[in-house]
Amino acid sequence: MSDDSKTRATAIIDAMMYKDYFSQWLGIERMEEKEGYCKLRMTVRREMCNGFEIAHGGISYSLADSALAFASNSHGRQSVSVETSISHIKPLKAGDIITATAEEKSRTNKIAIYDVRIEKESGELAALFKGTVFRKETEWNV
């Protein structure tokens, strides 16, 4: 991949993140991004936990969904999710630093499929997420 495509991917994700108030609330830190790939990190906060004192399932799901959105849009075509699923493997607690890594598995003109791994800071797998996106004809203007 050329530096130009990485620059464009970053510009697209910058534009998305600017208006993505939920990802901002999550406290997402962008670690790495390129076409078809995105790695994000965040810290689980107390207000993200449920009555079992573990992270609400929506927290890891939301982090994975943001990684999916950034990775799938990074090619330049606007993409929206049409189907997603998650398997929660290990509980997360307040203070846990988690990473989501989204990787493209398949891409056609209209549909793309991504796998997202959610891992604890130790590298322990916490969740597996799969996302399918519809690739619109609309290009990002960045």
C-alpha positions as CSV (number, residue, x, y, z in Angstrom):
1,M,0.0,0.0,0.0
2,S,1.2,3.5,-0.8
3,D,1.6,6.3,1.7
4,D,-1.2,8.1,-0.3
5,S,-3.8,5.5,0.5
6,K,-2.8,5.5,4.2
7,T,-3.1,9.3,4.2
8,R,-6.6,9.1,2.5
9,A,-7.7,6.4,5.0
10,T,-6.6,8.5,7.9
11,A,-8.3,11.6,6.4
12,I,-11.6,9.6,6.1
13,I,-11.4,8.3,9.6
14,D,-10.5,11.8,10.9
15,A,-13.7,13.1,9.2
16,M,-15.8,10.2,10.6
17,M,-14.4,10.6,14.1
18,Y,-15.0,14.4,14.1
19,K,-18.8,13.7,14.2
20,D,-18.8,10.4,16.0
21,Y,-19.7,11.6,19.5
22,F,-20.4,8.1,20.7
23,S,-16.9,6.8,19.8
24,Q,-15.5,10.0,21.5
25,W,-17.5,9.2,24.6
26,L,-16.1,5.7,24.6
27,G,-12.7,7.3,24.8
28,I,-11.4,5.5,21.7
29,E,-7.7,5.9,20.9
30,R,-6.7,5.2,17.3
31,M,-3.7,3.0,17.2
32,E,-3.3,2.0,13.5
33,E,-5.3,2.5,10.3
34,K,-4.9,1.7,6.7
35,E,-7.2,0.5,3.9
36,G,-9.3,-2.4,5.2
37,Y,-7.8,-2.3,8.6
38,C,-8.2,-0.5,11.9
39,K,-6.9,-0.9,15.4
40,L,-8.5,0.9,18.3
41,R,-7.9,1.0,22.1
42,M,-10.0,2.1,25.0
43,T,-10.3,1.8,28.8
44,V,-13.4,0.3,30.3
45,R,-14.8,2.8,32.8
46,R,-17.0,2.2,35.9
47,E,-20.1,3.7,34.2
48,M,-19.7,1.2,31.4
49,C,-20.3,-1.7,33.8
50,N,-23.6,-3.5,34.6
51,G,-25.0,-5.0,37.9
52,F,-22.5,-7.9,37.7
53,E,-19.7,-5.3,37.8
54,I,-18.5,-6.3,34.4
55,A,-18.6,-4.3,31.2
56,H,-22.0,-4.1,29.5
57,G,-21.9,-6.3,26.4
58,G,-22.7,-3.1,24.4
59,I,-19.3,-1.7,25.3
60,S,-17.1,-4.3,23.5
61,Y,-19.7,-4.4,20.8
62,S,-19.5,-0.7,20.3
63,L,-15.7,-0.6,20.2
64,A,-15.8,-3.4,17.6
65,D,-18.5,-1.6,15.6
66,S,-16.4,1.6,15.5
67,A,-13.4,-0.5,14.3
68,L,-15.6,-2.0,11.6
69,A,-16.9,1.4,10.5
70,F,-13.4,2.9,10.2
71,A,-11.9,-0.1,8.5
72,S,-14.7,-0.5,6.0
73,N,-14.9,3.2,5.0
74,S,-11.1,3.5,4.7
75,H,-11.1,2.5,1.0
76,G,-12.9,5.7,0.1
77,R,-16.4,4.4,-0.5
78,Q,-19.0,5.1,2.2
79,S,-20.0,1.9,3.9
80,V,-22.7,1.0,6.4
81,S,-23.2,-2.2,8.4
82,V,-26.0,-4.5,7.4
83,E,-25.3,-7.4,9.7
84,T,-23.1,-7.8,12.8
85,S,-22.6,-10.4,15.5
86,I,-20.4,-10.8,18.6
87,S,-19.4,-13.7,20.8
88,H,-18.3,-12.6,24.3
89,I,-15.6,-14.9,25.5
90,K,-14.1,-13.3,28.7
91,P,-15.7,-10.7,31.0
92,L,-14.2,-7.2,31.1
93,K,-14.0,-5.0,34.2
94,A,-13.6,-1.3,34.9
95,G,-9.9,-0.4,34.3
96,D,-9.4,-3.0,31.6
97,I,-7.6,-1.6,28.6
98,I,-9.1,-3.3,25.5
99,T,-8.0,-3.3,21.8
100,A,-10.2,-3.9,18.8
101,T,-8.5,-5.0,15.6
102,A,-10.7,-5.0,12.4
103,E,-9.4,-6.9,9.4
104,E,-11.0,-7.2,6.0
105,K,-11.8,-10.8,5.0
106,S,-13.7,-10.2,1.7
107,R,-14.6,-7.2,-0.4
108,T,-16.7,-6.9,-3.6
109,N,-18.2,-3.9,-5.3
110,K,-21.2,-3.9,-2.9
111,I,-20.4,-6.1,0.1
112,A,-17.4,-6.4,2.5
113,I,-16.9,-8.7,5.4
114,Y,-14.7,-8.0,8.4
115,D,-13.5,-9.9,11.5
116,V,-12.8,-7.9,14.7
117,R,-10.9,-9.2,17.6
118,I,-11.3,-7.7,21.1
119,E,-8.4,-8.4,23.3
120,K,-7.4,-7.4,26.8
121,E,-4.1,-5.7,27.3
122,S,-2.5,-9.0,28.2
123,G,-3.4,-10.3,24.7
124,E,-6.2,-12.5,26.1
125,L,-9.1,-12.8,23.7
126,A,-12.3,-11.2,25.1
127,A,-14.7,-11.2,22.2
128,L,-15.0,-12.0,18.5
129,F,-17.1,-9.8,16.2
130,K,-18.1,-10.3,12.6
131,G,-19.5,-7.5,10.5
132,T,-20.9,-7.3,7.0
133,V,-21.1,-3.9,5.3
134,F,-22.9,-2.5,2.3
135,R,-20.6,-0.4,0.1
136,K,-22.5,2.6,-1.2
137,E,-21.5,4.3,-4.5
138,T,-20.9,7.5,-2.6
139,E,-17.2,8.4,-2.2
140,W,-15.8,10.2,0.8
141,N,-14.9,13.8,-0.2
142,V,-11.8,14.4,1.9
